[in-house]
Amino acid sequence: MSSEPLRLIIHAADDASLARARSNAANFVAAASDAQVEIVINADAVAAAIDTPHATDPYLRVCANTLANKNIAAPDKLKQVPAAVVYIAQRQRDGWAYMRA
């Protein structure tokens, strides 16, 4: 068994997938205490996340392209990434597992 922590990227692109991603992330870190998880959101999930704060918000990575394209301002507490698709590819290259919510 590997001593490396589990690292998971969960991708959410709409309101329903954001709800699933938040639930999955909470369950994941509860089951694996040394796990790392990030929820990468773009498209309609961005507005949903901003409109409905959640305990899993520290795991969110918000697509700056979506913010710009939809003319949305994100709270400072939410971490932004330049482009969700590039960020996901970089994380996968670095050994993170990918799950679409």
N, C-alpha and C positions, 0 to 999 in steps of 0.2 A: 504494500500500500504506500502511496506517495506521501511524503511529508509536506508537499506544496499545498497551500490552501486552495480550496475551490474558488474559481473566479468566473462569474457569470454576467454576461450582458443580456438584459431583457429589452427587447425593442417593442415600443408601443406607438401606434400611429393614429389612434382614434380614442374616443371616450371609453368604449367597452374594453379595448385592449389595455388601456391605462389602468382600469380597475383590476383586470386580471394580473397585470404586471405588478401592481402594488401588493396584491395578495400573494403572488408567487414570491416576491422579494422578501416579504415579512416571514413567510413560511421557510424560505431558504436559509435566512440568517438565524432563525430560531432552531432549525435542525442541524446546522453546521456553524458552530460558534466562531470559527476562524475564517468563515467564508467572506468573500468580497463580492458585492453585487452592485451593478449600476443599471438604472432604467434609462435608456436612451429614448427620448421622445421627439417626435416631429409631427408635421401635418396637424390634424385636428386634436391630437392628444395634448398639444402645447396649451391651447386655450382652456381645455378641460383641467389640466394640472394647475394652471394659474387661478382658475375660478374655484377650485376645490382643493384647498391645502390638505395634506395628509401626513401622517407620522413617517412615511417613507420618503418624504421630499428630500432629505439629505442624499438619497441615492440617485436622484434625478439628474440627468444631463440633457439640457434643453438645446435644441438645434437653433443656432443663431440665424441660419438661412430662413427658417420658418418664421421666426420673430420678425425679421425684416420684410419678408414677403407678405405677411398678414398684418404688418404694422402693429405689432403687439409689444408691449413693454413687460419684461419679466421682473419680478421682485429680485433684489440683490442677493437674497439668500439662495436662489436657485443657480446652480452652476451651469454655464453655457459652454457648448462646443461649437466650433465654426460650422461644421456640416455633419449631420447625424451619420450619413452613409460613410463618410471618410473615417469618422471616429470609430464606428463599429468595425470597419475593415482593419483599422490599426489595432484595436483590442484583440481581434481574432488572430492577427499576425503575432501578437504578443502572448498568445496561448489562452486567451479567455474563451470560454464556451459561449455560444450564441443561442438564444431562445426568442422566438417571436411570440408575443402574448396574444 
